[in-house]
């Protein structure tokens, strides 16, 4: 079953429209197909859930810690032995 569609008029710089048309033509697509594929990819990236391991470590470092300074201090200590 085909998805319901709606017409949309957008304003873009001429340079971007020309690029979109040339890209679509070079790849055997319509500009609508190029935009549709791009939006589907964006949606897929948005819908990805973080891996459980990332959830476990998120928030372990307090907000008031200067992470970069701590890392640099760690490196100085590590390499001064």
Backbone as JSON, one array per atom type, in Angstrom:
{
  "sequence": "XXXXXXXXXXXXXXXXXXXXXXXXXXXXXXXXXXXXXXXXXXXXXXXXXXXXXXXXXXXXXXXXXXXXXXXXXXXXXXXXX",
  "N": [[0.84, -1.17, 0.0], [0.66, 2.14, -0.92], [2.17, 5.03, 0.54], [0.46, 7.84, 1.91], [0.58, 10.96, 0.29], [1.63, 14.41, 0.23], [1.61, 17.57, -1.27], [4.3, 19.86, -1.31], [5.64, 23.05, -1.19], [8.72, 24.56, -1.38], [11.27, 26.99, -0.63], [14.41, 27.46, -1.84], [17.92, 28.27, -2.14], [18.97, 29.06, -5.45], [21.26, 27.76, -6.32], [21.28, 25.44, -4.7], [18.97, 24.15, -5.59], [19.63, 23.64, -8.24], [21.77, 21.91, -7.82], [20.45, 19.76, -6.55], [18.75, 18.89, -8.61], [20.63, 18.12, -10.57], [22.02, 16.12, -9.18], [19.97, 14.26, -8.72], [19.31, 13.59, -11.38], [21.73, 12.47, -12.26], [21.75, 10.18, -10.78], [19.58, 8.79, -11.58], [17.12, 9.44, -10.43], [14.25, 11.21, -9.09], [13.91, 14.58, -7.9], [12.17, 14.6, -5.77], [12.38, 11.92, -4.92], [15.03, 11.9, -4.04], [14.94, 13.68, -1.87], [13.05, 12.33, -0.29], [14.44, 9.94, 0.31], [16.57, 10.98, 1.76], [15.25, 12.12, 3.99], [14.12, 9.8, 5.07], [16.44, 8.48, 5.88], [17.4, 10.28, 7.8], [15.31, 10.07, 9.66], [15.58, 7.39, 10.42], [18.07, 7.47, 11.71], [17.43, 9.13, 13.85], [15.67, 7.52, 15.24], [17.16, 5.47, 16.26], [18.14, 3.72, 19.09], [20.24, 4.31, 21.91], [23.0, 2.16, 22.74], [22.86, -0.28, 25.39], [25.17, -0.25, 27.02], [26.07, 2.37, 26.82], [24.05, 3.76, 28.12], [24.56, 2.89, 30.7], [26.93, 4.21, 31.47], [26.39, 6.88, 31.17], [26.22, 9.99, 32.7], [27.95, 9.44, 34.77], [30.14, 11.06, 35.32], [30.37, 13.88, 37.25], [28.74, 17.05, 36.65], [30.22, 19.32, 37.35], [32.87, 18.72, 37.0], [35.91, 19.26, 35.32], [36.45, 17.73, 32.59], [38.35, 17.62, 30.51], [40.64, 18.82, 31.72], [41.09, 16.99, 33.77], [41.7, 14.71, 32.27], [44.05, 15.54, 30.97], [45.69, 15.85, 33.23], [45.8, 13.2, 34.04], [47.19, 12.09, 31.84], [49.66, 13.43, 32.12], [50.54, 12.4, 34.58], [50.64, 9.68, 33.99], [52.64, 9.52, 32.01], [54.85, 10.49, 33.28], [56.05, 8.71, 34.85]],
  "CA": [[0.0, 0.0, 0.0], [1.47, 3.35, -1.04], [1.98, 6.02, 1.6], [-0.25, 9.06, 1.53], [1.52, 12.04, 0.0], [1.15, 15.78, 0.26], [2.46, 18.47, -2.03], [4.99, 20.84, -0.49], [6.43, 24.02, -1.94], [9.78, 25.11, -0.54], [12.14, 27.96, -1.27], [15.82, 27.18, -1.62], [18.8, 29.01, -3.04], [19.03, 28.51, -6.81], [22.41, 26.85, -6.37], [20.88, 24.18, -4.09], [17.99, 23.52, -6.47], [20.38, 23.12, -9.39], [22.52, 20.74, -7.36], [19.5, 18.67, -6.31], [18.31, 18.38, -9.92], [21.76, 17.44, -11.21], [22.28, 14.9, -8.42], [18.88, 13.32, -9.01], [19.46, 13.14, -12.76], [22.91, 11.63, -12.35], [21.49, 8.91, -10.09], [18.35, 8.2, -12.1], [16.06, 9.68, -9.46], [13.61, 12.52, -9.13], [14.27, 15.37, -6.72], [11.3, 14.1, -4.69], [12.97, 10.69, -4.4], [16.25, 12.25, -3.31], [14.52, 14.25, -0.59], [12.41, 11.26, 0.47], [15.49, 9.04, 0.83], [17.32, 11.71, 2.78], [14.41, 12.21, 5.18], [14.02, 8.46, 5.67], [17.71, 8.21, 6.56], [17.41, 11.11, 9.01], [14.35, 9.48, 10.59], [16.17, 6.15, 10.93], [19.11, 7.83, 12.66], [16.76, 9.67, 15.04], [14.96, 6.46, 15.95], [18.09, 4.51, 16.86], [18.29, 3.83, 20.54], [21.62, 4.09, 22.32], [23.28, 0.82, 23.24], [22.73, -0.33, 26.85], [26.43, 0.12, 27.68], [26.13, 3.83, 26.88], [23.14, 4.16, 29.19], [25.18, 2.58, 31.99], [27.98, 5.17, 31.84], [25.91, 8.25, 31.05], [25.99, 10.66, 33.97], [28.89, 9.03, 35.81], [31.04, 12.18, 35.63], [29.59, 15.04, 37.69], [28.75, 18.19, 35.73], [31.2, 20.34, 37.75], [34.24, 18.23, 36.75], [36.51, 19.65, 34.05], [36.9, 16.46, 32.05], [39.59, 17.82, 29.74], [41.73, 19.04, 32.66], [41.33, 15.71, 34.44], [42.36, 13.82, 31.31], [45.42, 16.04, 30.79], [46.42, 15.5, 34.45], [46.02, 11.75, 33.95], [48.26, 11.84, 30.89], [50.92, 13.89, 32.7], [50.93, 11.44, 35.6], [50.93, 8.4, 33.32], [53.88, 9.59, 31.23], [55.97, 11.0, 34.07], [56.58, 7.58, 35.65]],
  "C": [[0.89, 1.25, 0.0], [1.15, 4.33, 0.08], [1.23, 7.23, 1.06], [0.78, 10.16, 1.31], [0.82, 13.39, 0.05], [2.13, 16.64, -0.52], [3.03, 19.53, -1.1], [5.79, 21.77, -1.39], [7.45, 24.61, -0.99], [10.61, 26.11, -1.34], [13.57, 27.65, -0.85], [16.66, 28.07, -2.52], [18.89, 28.29, -4.39], [20.15, 27.48, -6.92], [22.04, 25.47, -5.81], [19.88, 23.42, -4.97], [18.7, 22.91, -7.68], [21.17, 21.88, -9.01], [21.59, 19.55, -7.19], [19.03, 18.06, -7.63], [19.42, 17.59, -10.61], [22.06, 16.12, -10.5], [21.23, 13.85, -8.73], [19.03, 12.74, -10.41], [20.62, 12.16, -12.9], [22.69, 10.25, -11.72], [20.18, 8.26, -10.52], [17.17, 8.33, -11.16], [15.35, 10.99, -9.76], [14.08, 13.28, -7.9], [13.42, 14.92, -5.53], [11.89, 12.83, -4.08], [14.24, 10.96, -3.59], [15.89, 12.77, -1.92], [13.89, 13.18, 0.29], [13.45, 10.34, 1.09], [16.28, 9.71, 1.95], [16.52, 11.79, 4.08], [14.24, 10.86, 5.86], [15.29, 8.12, 6.44], [17.8, 9.02, 7.85], [16.5, 10.51, 10.08], [14.93, 8.21, 11.22], [17.25, 6.45, 11.96], [18.5, 8.36, 13.96], [16.15, 8.57, 15.89], [15.88, 5.44, 16.6], [18.21, 4.78, 18.35], [19.75, 3.61, 20.89], [21.8, 2.66, 22.86], [23.22, 0.82, 24.77], [24.0, 0.08, 27.59], [26.56, 1.64, 27.81], [25.22, 4.35, 27.98], [23.77, 3.96, 30.56], [26.18, 3.64, 32.41], [27.53, 6.62, 31.77], [25.66, 8.83, 32.44], [26.96, 10.26, 35.07], [29.83, 10.15, 36.23], [30.17, 13.37, 36.04], [29.77, 16.23, 36.76], [29.83, 19.22, 36.07], [32.65, 19.9, 37.54], [34.7, 18.69, 35.37], [37.16, 18.41, 33.45], [38.21, 16.59, 31.3], [40.78, 18.01, 30.67], [42.09, 17.75, 33.39], [42.08, 14.75, 33.53], [43.82, 14.25, 31.11], [46.27, 15.7, 32.02], [46.74, 14.01, 34.46], [47.17, 11.44, 33.01], [49.63, 12.28, 31.45], [51.43, 12.88, 33.73], [51.38, 10.12, 34.97], [52.3, 8.43, 32.66], [55.07, 10.14, 32.02], [56.6, 9.9, 34.92], [57.85, 7.06, 35.08]]
}
